[in-house]
Amino acid sequence: MKEFYEARSSRAHRGPKSDFSRNWKNWQHMVIAAFVYPLAVKLKLANADLYQLSAREKGACEALDRLLDSHWGKGWEKDPEWSKILSMAEAEREWLRIIEEAYDETIRKGELGS
């Protein structure tokens, strides 16, 4: 976020760009923005009870830190890790759903038996 803020600030104020940190390239900021912006809008709509996030969208939100810290790939030599990370996030979410469902069922059966 710091880099993004500095890049925006330097464009808006025409300041010296050499003073800013450069861990990511401009295209990487664009990829992240294209990924995060729709999720941010959907989260705002969900908070207003106007939209319900799908399991896939929730997984994408939860995977964001891992995505940002992942390998971006090297063209045809090495694929980016994003699809693998998103797939793992979906699988984790599904496991949690199954565990919660099993737990709830166990609780219900316990209540019926007592």
Solvent accessible surface area in square Angstrom, and as a share of the most:
residue,aa,sasa,rsa
1,M,185,0.82
2,K,133,0.56
3,E,16,0.07
4,F,98,0.41
5,Y,140,0.53
6,E,24,0.11
7,A,21,0.16
8,R,119,0.43
9,S,20,0.13
10,S,4,0.03
11,R,122,0.45
12,A,58,0.45
13,H,131,0.58
14,R,200,0.73
15,G,25,0.24
16,P,92,0.58
17,K,114,0.48
18,S,107,0.69
19,D,111,0.57
20,F,52,0.22
21,S,44,0.28
22,R,128,0.47
23,N,125,0.64
24,W,63,0.22
25,K,128,0.54
26,N,70,0.36
27,W,128,0.45
28,Q,18,0.08
29,H,17,0.08
30,M,135,0.60
31,V,58,0.34
32,I,21,0.11
33,A,42,0.32
34,A,73,0.57
35,F,43,0.18
36,V,45,0.26
37,Y,150,0.57
38,P,61,0.38
39,L,20,0.10
40,A,42,0.32
41,V,60,0.34
42,K,60,0.25
43,L,70,0.35
44,K,148,0.63
45,L,68,0.34
46,A,25,0.19
47,N,126,0.65
48,A,60,0.47
49,D,133,0.69
50,L,131,0.65
51,Y,80,0.30
52,Q,156,0.69
53,L,21,0.10
54,S,53,0.34
55,A,68,0.53
56,R,168,0.61
57,E,25,0.11
58,K,72,0.30
59,G,1,0.01
60,A,11,0.09
61,C,39,0.24
62,E,94,0.42
63,A,0,0.00
64,L,46,0.23
65,D,113,0.59
66,R,92,0.33
67,L,0,0.00
68,L,48,0.24
69,D,127,0.66
70,S,16,0.10
71,H,64,0.28
72,W,42,0.15
73,G,19,0.18
74,K,129,0.54
75,G,63,0.61
76,W,229,0.80
77,E,115,0.52
78,K,96,0.41
79,D,106,0.55
80,P,69,0.44
81,E,54,0.24
82,W,33,0.12
83,S,86,0.56
84,K,127,0.54
85,I,22,0.11
86,L,47,0.24
87,S,68,0.44
88,M,101,0.45
89,A,2,0.01
90,E,63,0.28
91,A,51,0.39
92,E,80,0.36
93,R,63,0.23
94,E,75,0.33
95,W,164,0.58
96,L,100,0.50
97,R,118,0.43
98,I,77,0.39
99,I,101,0.51
100,E,108,0.48
101,E,98,0.44
102,A,55,0.42
103,Y,137,0.52
104,D,70,0.36
105,E,77,0.35
106,T,88,0.51
107,I,77,0.39
108,R,134,0.49
109,K,130,0.55
110,G,46,0.44
111,E,118,0.53
112,L,152,0.76
113,G,71,0.68
114,S,126,0.81
